[in-house]
Structure formats: structure tokens, C-alpha cells
Amino acid sequence: MVDLTDAPELPGGILRFTLPMFPPLGHVHVWLIPTGNGWAMFDAGFPTPQGVDKLETEIEPLLTDGRRLEAVFISHYHPDHTAFAGRLQRAFGCDVYVHEADWERMRRMQQMRESDDGSGDAFRRRFSSGWTEALDDHEFEGEQSQEAGDGMFSKMRDALKDIDLPMPEPSLLSGGETIDIGGREFEAIWTPGHTEGHLCVRDLDQNALFTGDHLLGRITPHIGMWPDQRRSPLPDFEQSLGLVQELNASIALPAHEAVIEHPAERAGEILEHHQIRRQDMLNAVADGNHTVRDIAIRTFPKRAKDRMQLTMAMSETAAHLEALVEEGELVRSGEGVGRQYSSL
Ligand SMILES: [Zn+2]
């Protein structure tokens, strides 16, 4: 379990609410920032029953007590950051800001929700990201059936299934905008990588940076690629980390885990982490591993035991391998799930 007893003194009256969610993350934060006469919110939670309860008993009462919710910023389209945006907009008529690329994704997620026949197949296909096809002949340890490995898909589907989650009418951003909300200014910063339209938002009043999943304190965000995707998101992600270093914010407020007291330093650590991963993968290839699956197993041995974990590891492996191809360190032959990588 993650230690969230850090109970930080947050600058500028900023409030943090932690909503429970299923493992491995276990929770997600929603941030409220006081503006002139109202509030701005960063990220819009995930609707587990306890999450809904927290929204109704702790967050919404604040938003009806004289100060109204004026704006919701969404860091990216993943459901643990977006769930309550439409509901809050209906209740308060607030603006909902989201990057245009991730708005497209949110719409597709919604279509998938609507077209789900109850089996969860649509979710499973979407989240297993196609790499699972390469695992048909892979032996998982013990009871690792397809079903067991799909635990997270079913939990996510169940959480989203029975609950009314209206979609917001968004105000689309592309990054670089300064938005005045009740006299407090916010800067939208496009930080592609974890998703194509990921946004960080800087509270210019406090030089505090809301980082969503872009910058996390202990874990590194998932940077992955689907088999049918053309370009690795890793170089974009690294460039976005460079941006965070340049901003030199006084504090980073991420969507998961503890606040980050030294954001620029943390960005540097994550940059280094991906250099080490590159080297691990170059070594794996030099040792005779050529498929995404084999290189992933070699690089992330602990994650090879679980279907879902291995699928995610393969998606991350592909992002590094494609970056290495782009950088002239490896060559790829073939496409899609069956592609192979070799040293020069
Ligand atoms: Zn995410």
C-alpha cells in the first residue's frame, strides 16, 4: 500500500482528495484550487462506490457552499482522471478543459462503453493492446489463466458499467494557453508521452505544477506502444520531462502517490531510468533475444509471470525498441506483433 500520510502543507490553499481505486495503483487524487470566488479542479476521479461516496460527502459540499466550481482540467483520457467531469459540469455548469488529442480518445472510450455487450471483450481487446496475441503459446506459472490475467479489465468494466457518467462538453486545448479562472492564472502545458494529449497545468500563482500521470514520485508512468502504432511515444515523453525540468516548478502535484518536492530532480531521475532501460534492451538483443516478447521477458523478468503485466511490459518494451531504431541503435524487421529487432 502506498504511504499517503505525507499530509503536506499545500501552497495557495490547494486541497487534495484521494479516491480509492482497485490495485495496483489503489487510489487517485483530485485537486481543488481556490480561485476568486470559486474553485478549479484538476482531474476528475474514478467511480468506485467509495469514490462516488467521497465525491458526494467531501467534495461536492465544498462546491455548493458559496464558492462554485468554475473549471475542471483533465490531465488525460484514462478513466481514473475523467470520470466525474460530465457530472460536475451538469451540476455546476463549469468549463471542462482537455487536450484535443485526448478528447478524441475520451470519445472513443465512451463509444466502447456503450457498445460493450457485458462480456467486456471490447475493454479487454483495447487494454491488452494487441500484444497478447504473441502470448498464445507462452506458459504462465500456476493458475495464470486468461481470466485471472484479465482481472483488471473486469474490475474496470464493472466499475464503469452501472454508473451514469455523462460526457462533458469540453473546451479543447492544445497547450500553451493561459487561462484566467476567477483571477488565478493557469498555464496549460502539453506533455505528450503517457498519452498523446497529456496535459500538465501550472498554477502561476504558486508555480505549482499539476502533473497527472506525467510525473510521479516513486513509480514511472507507463509509456507504451500498440503493435499497430507507428511512432514511439518515448522521445516525446522525454522531451516533456525536459520541459518540466525547465519550468522549475516549486512543487509537483501528481495524480497518484505523494507530492513531489523537487520536480526537476525527479524528471531527471525518470530520464535516467529510460536510458538504463534502453541499455538493458540493447543487452537483451545482443544476447540473442529478438522478439518484443523475449526482450520484455528478459528486461522485466518479474512481470513475465502475469499475462496482464507481461502485456504492459511488452508495450513498454516496444516503445524503447522503436526509440532505439529511430536513434540508429537497432534495426527492425517486420511489423505488428511479429516484428523482430537486431543489433546493427
Ligand atoms: Zn494514466
Residues whose N, C-alpha, C, O or C-beta is under 5 A from the ligand:
A	BS01	ZN	H78 D213
